[in-house]
């Protein structure tokens, strides 16, 4: 036998290498697994010499006695057929290719039929009382039908599985049927008539056998990948020479005619190819032929192992295996990446060698519980700290695995890193609190809008009645002046009349102006609180937007700084956008600027101007507040990000502002440094 690396694995092969000097040793070398050098080549040449010598001998015999030649050819084919059957059938436990078993089983009965043909050819009355000239041809044709059908079925069932015993029964039944039709029932069609020659049935039967072989060749070619290359070529050549042999028998008219002799030579060559494929190849290359499927299974097992290793290393979970002592036997790539170790740093180590003592103790207790009870622990949420100090969370499943005797041998663990999910849950909790605060602010906005409505109603009475009172006062002045002339001590509301006469008109005017201011503030509050869809169809003057925002925020600004400046460009072009949304932008930025000031002596400057290079209208708000830390500058517009959560900040103001500016096809920049203040600049496309 030959090992997978081509080394001699049989102890007797040493003797075979030493004994190839003689003819018998050369025969042994030829039938051994693999010779080397000149010995192997001499063995090969010996087979060619013996084969050619046999063919020459048969040719000589055919020139002197055609019947003897035909009998010798049949005996040779019978020996090959039975040898094929014995080797293939005895090796059936090692051959998973059932097509080879089917073909080998057929040759048992083909050889038996050819034996009967040879006997009937040598002695015509051996089976019947009187000579039967048709019997040899009938037996010959029965054998050829079986051989052609065997080749065809071999090609058709190649790659399929069935029980070899059923194939043996099939050929036994077919052979018994044909022989019974010839010997017992005597219903087999006549194939040869003395004095007339071969019948049409015999000729058409040869064509049918040729058709079997042609179909077998086509099918075998399509399925050639299911056979060893060497065996495929030899069987293919056997089919081709059999087809050529059957073609010559169509034209033969007598025993010693050239087509008959040539056809038997082709039949011999076909048998030699069968011999080389199933006998010599089986003895010389048993690993390739008899154990070809075993090698394929080994390759599939190796491929499966590689596939499992690939899954083991590419699975998006931590996987590990430990023995009963808690020693790591295997870890996958994700385990190493998550924990921060190399495979060689984990395999052979325990939890105490990898994790902090507190966490390692928790892992060990879980393993011991699984080993003690044999019950799996599923869905445990555990915390870990890798060798790099990274803190994380995993959801772990720990299972006990058993050895061949059913005893618990250790644990297998699977863990899904849920650090991001855990952090997301924490962020979600914070965001939920922020959303609650935002909801409160929304409710407050609704309340403000309602209060503004309620304030507006009584304020309308003031606005409407104050001018009437001013007219009444003006009409009353002559009467009051006359009364005061006669009564100099006359007082009005407890005060001397002369000063009151001059102040009442101003009081009425102040009331009137104050009520109109209330109306304007209420209108701005209602507009600001109203949630309307974005309307980009209007031309908006940015200075008017600023004035509207300042109307609502004057008191807020006054509470935070004594140094508020506005520098509004009176020639500012219009922009296309939503007045209310832009007003919200200015309000948000001014509120942020006010909240950033540590005291009232810090300055806030609001500017509007045109940028001719960018063809934009610019709004810039500069404060001398606390500034923004560099690590926060990129996140300043993220939803719910705020450095003022402790004083009620929601983290939504700048996020909303950024969204509004983007919807206006503008851009917003921040220039800030801790302790030096912040400048927010907004660029909006100017209308030409």
Secondary structure, 3 states (H helix, E strand, C coil): CECCCCCECCCCHHHHHHCCCCHHHHHHHHHCCCCCHHHHHHHHHHHHHHHHHHHHHHHHHHHHCHHHHHHHHHHHHHHHHHHHHHHHHHCCCCCCCHHHHHHHHHHHHHHHHHHHHHHHHHCCCCCCCCCCCCHHHHHHHHHHHHHHHHHHHHHHHCCCCCCHHHHHHHHHHHHHHHHHHHHHCCCCCCCEECCCEECHHHHHHHHHHHHHHHHHHHHHHHCHHHCCHHHHHHHHHHHHHHHHHHHHHCCCCCCCCHHHHHHHHHHHHHHHHHHHHHHHHHHHCHHHHCCHHHHHHHHHHHHHHHHHHHHHHHCCCEEEEEECCCCEEEECHHHHHHHCCCHHHHCCCCHHHHCCHHHHHHHHHHHHHHHHHCCCEEEEEEEEECCCCCEEEEEEEEEEEECCCCCEEEEEEEEEECHHHHHHHHHHHHHHHHHHHHHHHHHHHHHHHHHHHHHHHHHHHHHHHHHHHHHHHHHHHHHHHHHHHHCCCCEECCEEHHHHHHHHHHHHHHHHHHHHHHHHHHHHHHHHHCCCCCCCCEEECHHHHHHHHHHHHHHHHHHHCCEEEEEECCCCCCEEECHHHHHHHHHHHHHHHHHHCCCCCCEEEEEEEEECCCCEEEEEEEECCCCCCHHHCCCCCCCCCCCCHHHCCCCCHHHHHHHHHHHCCCEEEEEEECCCEEEEEEEEEECC
